[in-house]
């Protein structure tokens, strides 16, 4: 099972590193893609926060998201406590994305099943110790 967790850790580290590139490229090409990102957020104050704070300052938030993803990716791909810190951060990041709704209506929980499965995978990874780094 530890080998499976290590493969999942490598996968998630790479996903976060790819997220850096994707967010920067999309942010440069068309940052308006993110404008409706919090349309179905819960609780309601997150909808207002997204519309009033994030959207007008999208470039800053894209850079912030990319930095967070970079740090999480590097930590996850590391070993020992750093890997655990990265995984905990990734779980919290995923919870934040679930709360934002990512364009899925509040009553469309089936659309969130992949995100919940991803969360479960990262939580599973927390139960193992990692002695080797991918960096």
C-alpha positions in Angstrom: 0.0 0.0 0.0 2.9 2.3 0.7 4.0 2.0 -3.0 0.5 3.1 -4.1 0.6 6.0 -1.7 4.0 7.0 -3.1 2.7 6.9 -6.7 -0.2 9.0 -5.6 2.2 11.4 -4.0 4.2 11.7 -7.2 1.0 12.2 -9.1 -0.3 15.0 -6.9 3.1 16.7 -6.8 3.1 16.7 -10.6 -0.5 17.9 -10.7 0.3 20.9 -8.5 3.4 21.7 -10.6 1.4 21.5 -13.8 -1.2 23.7 -12.1 1.4 26.4 -11.9 2.0 26.4 -15.6 -1.7 26.1 -16.5 -2.8 29.0 -14.2 0.0 31.2 -15.5 -0.7 30.4 -19.2 -4.5 30.7 -18.8 -4.1 33.9 -16.7 -2.0 35.5 -19.4 -4.1 34.4 -22.4 -7.5 35.0 -20.9 -7.9 35.8 -17.2 -11.6 36.3 -17.6 -12.0 32.5 -17.7 -11.8 32.7 -13.9 -14.5 35.3 -13.5 -17.3 32.8 -12.7 -15.1 30.7 -10.5 -17.0 31.6 -7.3 -20.5 31.8 -8.8 -21.7 28.8 -6.9 -19.5 29.1 -3.9 -20.7 28.2 -0.4 -21.1 29.8 2.0 -22.6 32.8 0.3 -19.9 35.3 1.5 -17.4 33.5 -0.8 -19.5 34.5 -3.8 -19.3 38.1 -2.8 -15.6 37.8 -2.0 -14.9 36.3 -5.4 -16.9 38.9 -7.3 -15.8 41.9 -5.4 -12.2 41.1 -4.5 -10.8 38.3 -6.7 -12.2 39.2 -10.1 -11.1 42.8 -10.0 -7.6 41.7 -8.9 -7.4 38.5 -11.0 -3.8 38.8 -12.0 -2.7 39.1 -8.4 -4.8 36.1 -7.4 -3.5 34.0 -10.4 0.0 34.7 -9.2 -0.9 33.9 -5.6 -2.6 30.6 -6.7 0.5 29.7 -8.8 2.8 30.4 -5.9 0.7 28.3 -3.6 0.6 25.4 -6.1 4.4 25.7 -6.6 5.1 25.5 -2.9 2.6 22.6 -2.4 4.0 20.7 -5.3 7.6 21.1 -4.1 6.7 20.1 -0.6 4.7 17.0 -1.8 7.6 15.9 -3.9 10.0 16.2 -1.0 10.4 13.7 1.9 9.6 13.5 5.6 7.8 16.3 7.3 7.9 18.5 4.2 5.9 15.9 2.2 3.3 15.7 5.0 3.0 19.5 5.2 2.6 19.6 1.4 -0.2 17.0 1.6 -2.0 18.7 4.4 -1.8 22.0 2.4 -3.1 20.2 -0.7 -6.0 18.8 1.3 -6.8 22.3 2.6 -6.4 23.7 -0.9 -8.8 21.1 -2.2 -11.4 21.9 0.5 -11.1 25.6 -0.6 -11.8 24.6 -4.2 -14.8 22.5 -3.1 -16.2 25.5 -1.3 -15.7 27.7 -4.3 -17.8 25.3 -6.3 -15.7 25.5 -9.4 -18.7 26.3 -11.6 -20.8 23.4 -10.4 -24.3 24.3 -9.1 -24.7 23.8 -5.4 -27.2 20.9 -6.0 -24.9 19.2 -8.5 -22.9 17.0 -6.0 -22.2 14.5 -8.7 -19.9 17.1 -10.3 -17.9 17.2 -7.1 -17.3 13.4 -6.9 -13.9 13.7 -8.7 -12.8 16.4 -6.3 -13.9 14.3 -3.3 -12.1 11.3 -4.6 -8.9 13.4 -5.1 -9.3 14.6 -1.5 -9.6 11.0 -0.3 -6.5 10.1 -2.2 -4.5 12.9 -0.6 -5.8 12.0 2.9 -4.7 8.4 2.3 -1.2 9.6 1.5 -1.1 11.3 4.9 -0.9 7.9 6.6 2.5 7.0 5.3 6.1 8.2 5.9 8.1 9.2 2.9 11.9 8.6 3.1 12.7 9.5 -0.5 12.3 12.7 -2.4 11.4 13.1 -6.0 13.3 16.4 -6.2 
